Amino acid sequence: MAELSVDTGAVRTFATAQDGVAADIAAQGGLDTVSHVAAMTPVFGLIGADFLASFAVAELLHDRDINALSGRFAQLGQAAFGSAATYDATDAEHAAGLNQAAGQIGIQA
């Protein structure tokens, strides 16, 4: 059996960092497409309507992708927090079993 040593504090630090990255990315989302198109309408006029429509779609898709990327980093952080908790719980469970077995050794002697 291979030895496994996990620094759950480091895993939690990683998880916190991923949550921070998710928040930073999410802060870049929420683009105000309506006001952007409204500001450009006088410049492009009717001739640029097709461009403005394409721009609006591109900006909406970009915003969707920003939110999706933020969500992926948030999921990564949550998974890391869950892994750290599982490692700690497993460690505590095995330690309790060993302590119980060690206590039985003294009784049998």
Backbone hydrogen bonds, N-H to C=O, Kabsch-Sander energy under -0.5 kcal/mol:
donor,donor_aa,acceptor,acceptor_aa,energy
8,T,6,V,-1.2
10,A,7,D,-0.5
11,V,7,D,-1.9
12,R,8,T,-2.3
13,T,9,G,-2.1
14,F,10,A,-2.4
15,A,11,V,-2.4
16,T,12,R,-2.6
17,A,13,T,-2.2
18,Q,14,F,-2.2
19,D,15,A,-2.2
20,G,16,T,-2.0
21,V,17,A,-2.3
22,A,18,Q,-2.5
23,A,19,D,-2.1
24,D,20,G,-2.5
25,I,21,V,-2.7
26,A,22,A,-2.6
27,A,23,A,-2.0
28,Q,24,D,-0.6
28,Q,25,I,-1.2
29,G,26,A,-1.3
33,T,31,L,-1.4
36,H,32,D,-2.0
37,V,33,T,-2.7
38,A,34,V,-2.5
39,A,35,S,-2.1
40,M,36,H,-1.4
41,T,37,V,-1.6
44,F,40,M,-2.3
45,G,41,T,-3.3
48,G,44,F,-1.5
49,A,46,L,-1.4
52,L,48,G,-2.8
53,A,49,A,-2.5
54,S,50,D,-2.4
55,F,51,F,-3.0
56,A,52,L,-2.6
57,V,53,A,-2.2
58,A,54,S,-2.6
59,E,55,F,-2.8
60,L,56,A,-2.3
61,L,57,V,-2.5
62,H,58,A,-2.4
63,D,59,E,-2.4
64,R,60,L,-2.2
65,D,61,L,-2.3
66,I,62,H,-2.2
67,N,63,D,-2.3
68,A,64,R,-2.2
69,L,65,D,-2.6
70,S,66,I,-2.4
71,G,67,N,-2.2
72,R,68,A,-1.9
73,F,69,L,-2.0
74,A,70,S,-2.2
75,Q,71,G,-2.4
76,L,72,R,-2.1
77,G,73,F,-2.2
78,Q,74,A,-2.5
79,A,75,Q,-2.6
80,A,76,L,-2.2
81,F,77,G,-2.4
82,G,78,Q,-2.5
83,S,79,A,-2.4
84,A,80,A,-2.4
85,A,81,F,-2.1
86,T,82,G,-2.3
87,Y,83,S,-2.7
88,D,84,A,-2.4
89,A,85,A,-2.6
90,T,86,T,-2.7
91,D,87,Y,-2.5
92,A,88,D,-2.5
93,E,89,A,-2.5
94,H,90,T,-2.4
95,A,91,D,-2.4
96,A,92,A,-2.3
97,G,93,E,-2.0
98,L,94,H,-2.3
99,N,95,A,-2.6
100,Q,96,A,-2.3
101,A,97,G,-2.3
102,A,98,L,-2.7
103,G,99,N,-2.1
104,Q,100,Q,-1.7
105,I,101,A,-1.2
106,G,102,A,-1.1
107,I,103,G,-1.1
108,Q,104,Q,-2.1
109,A,105,I,-1.2
